[in-house]
Amino acid sequence: MITMVKITFVKIGNITLTTLIDIMLDERASRTDIEATVISSSTKMKLDAVERIFPLIDQVETDLMVMISPNANDKGPQSVIDRYKDKYPLIVVSDGGDKEVRAKWKEDGVGYIIVPFDPMIGAKRDFLDATEMCLFNGYIITAFSTCGVFAYINELMDGVIEQLKAGEKPKLPTRNMSAIGVATTYPFSNVYARPKALAALTLLQHAASLNVNGCFVEKDREKALIKVAGAHEMVRQASLLADEVRELEKATDHLIRTPHGKDGKILHKVHFYDEAHEKK
């Protein structure tokens, strides 16, 4: 039995999930069953930037490691996997990982959560500044929050934590998420919330493809700028759809809330004036 699960979040580069993946496990800083440490190479992903933080990682007592990165099979993030996969239970969270890479991780005992609708940003110098970057991530945070992406990942992570607390060797998630899977799994009360959530997440996934094309494939400067700007407009529209999802649920006083209790259990409530309780 473990009374306190020590989790190390290793953040290499940035996708939108990077921002909140540790915070959403302890939204009120009230949990007594986990202790989280975050170590990051910030935006850099190259091998030398990652190796620089190894001494920091090695100083931290860890029961569970979560490595989050775009393109997690790149040399930098993969070096984290190779170095720590046999030392700790390790979960990779990323926006991509092809079938071959996922099979290798699974063979090595590494868990993974792939989120293909966490899109690459439109990283063209003549388009992307700090303001645009913050807006882009903010729009996606809204969509992930209201459409059930954060809740889905939260549940997976809490399941692993509960196994560790029980003294068990955890069964790590091996999930390649899909927009339709999230939209049909989350307990929406309004029937129109699901297609809106599906539309929002699908827009994000297509925005990823357009940004990749605009950044790495398109050689014409003006067309490249139009493509990345268009992808960012898709992300904004996804956020507006996602906001409608939330408002539909609020309008009927049937909004699912799942706060963590102090012991880490996910509690449940539906109506605004309900008290959060263990779901029966």
Long-range contacts (C-beta under 8 A, 24 or more apart in sequence): 1-165, 1-166, 1-167, 2-63, 2-164, 2-165, 2-167, 3-33, 3-165, 4-32, 4-33, 4-34, 4-35, 5-33, 5-34, 5-35, 5-63, 5-64, 5-161, 5-164, 5-165, 6-34, 6-35, 6-36, 6-37, 6-60, 6-61, 6-62, 6-63, 6-64, 7-34, 7-35, 7-36, 7-37, 7-62, 7-63, 7-64, 7-65, 7-66, 7-161, 8-36, 8-37, 8-38, 8-39, 8-57, 8-60, 8-62, 8-64, 8-65, 8-66, 8-88, 9-36, 9-37, 9-38, 9-39, 9-65, 9-66, 9-68, 10-39, 10-40, 10-53, 10-57, 10-65, 10-66, 10-67, 10-68, 10-80, 11-38, 11-39, 11-40, 11-41, 11-68, 11-69, 12-40, 12-41, 12-45, 12-50, 12-67, 12-68, 12-69, 12-76, 12-77, 12-80, 13-41, 13-43, 13-44, 13-45, 13-69, 13-70, 13-71, 13-76, 13-77, 14-42, 14-43, 14-70, 15-68, 15-69, 15-70, 15-94, 15-95, 15-115, 15-118, 16-118, 16-137, 16-140, 16-141, 16-144, 17-68, 17-93, 17-95, 17-115, 17-118, 17-144, 17-153, 18-68, 18-69, 19-137, 19-141, 20-141, 20-150, 21-66, 21-68, 21-93, 21-153, 22-66, 24-150, 24-153, 24-154, 25-154, 25-157, 25-158, 25-161, 25-260, 26-260, 27-259, 27-260, 28-259, 28-260, 30-260, 30-262, 31-260, 31-262, 31-263, 31-264, 32-262, 32-263, 32-264, 33-161, 33-165, 33-262, 33-263, 33-264, 34-161, 34-264, 37-62, 41-76, 44-76, 45-69, 45-70, 45-71, 45-74, 45-76, 45-77, 46-75, 46-76, 47-75, 47-76, 47-79, 49-76, 50-76, 50-77, 50-79, 50-80, 51-79, 54-83, 57-84, 62-88, 63-88, 63-89, 63-164, 64-88, 64-89, 64-90, 64-91, 64-160, 64-161, 64-164, 64-170, 65-89, 65-90, 65-91, 66-90, 66-91, 66-93, 66-157, 67-91, 67-92, 67-93, 68-92, 68-93, 68-94, 69-93, 69-94, 70-94, 70-95, 70-96, 70-120, 71-95, 71-96, 72-96, 72-97, 72-101, 72-112, 73-97, 73-98, 73-101, 81-105, 81-108, 81-110, 85-109, 85-110, 89-160, 89-164, 89-169, 89-170, 89-172, 90-172, 91-157, 91-160, 91-172, 91-173, 93-153, 95-119, 95-120, 95-208, 97-176, 102-174, 102-176, 105-174, 106-174, 109-172, 110-172, 111-160, 111-172, 111-173, 111-174, 112-172, 112-173, 112-174, 112-175, 112-176, 113-153, 113-156, 113-173, 113-175, 113-177, 114-175, 114-176, 114-177, 115-149, 115-153, 115-177, 116-176, 116-177, 116-178, 116-205, 116-208, 117-149, 117-177, 117-179, 117-201, 117-202, 117-204, 117-205, 117-208, 118-144, 118-204, 118-208, 119-204, 119-205, 119-207, 119-208, 119-211, 119-231, 119-235, 120-208, 120-211, 120-212, 120-215, 121-211, 122-211, 122-214, 122-215, 122-227, 122-228, 122-229, 122-231, 122-232, 123-211, 123-215, 123-228, 124-214, 124-215, 124-224, 124-225, 124-228, 126-221, 126-225, 127-225, 127-228, 127-229, 128-228, 132-232, 135-232, 135-236, 136-232, 136-235, 138-239, 139-235, 139-236, 139-238, 139-239, 140-204, 140-235, 140-238, 140-239, 142-239, 142-242, 142-243, 143-200, 143-201, 143-204, 143-238, 143-239, 143-241, 143-242, 145-242, 145-246, 146-197, 146-200, 146-242, 146-243, 146-245, 146-246, 147-182, 147-183, 147-186, 147-197, 147-200, 147-201, 147-242, 147-245, 148-182, 148-183, 148-185, 148-186, 148-188, 148-197, 149-177, 149-182, 149-201, 151-186, 151-258, 152-177, 152-182, 152-185, 152-186, 154-258, 154-266, 155-266, 158-260, 158-264, 158-266, 161-264, 162-264, 165-264, 179-205, 186-256, 187-256, 188-245, 188-249, 188-256, 189-249, 189-252, 189-254, 189-255, 189-256, 189-270, 190-248, 190-249, 190-252, 190-254, 192-248, 193-245, 193-248, 193-249, 196-241, 196-242, 196-244, 196-245, 196-248, 197-241, 197-242, 197-245, 199-238, 199-241, 200-238, 200-239, 200-241, 200-242, 200-245, 201-238, 203-234, 203-235, 203-237, 203-238, 203-241, 204-234, 204-235, 204-238, 206-234, 207-231, 207-232, 207-234, 207-235, 207-238, 210-234
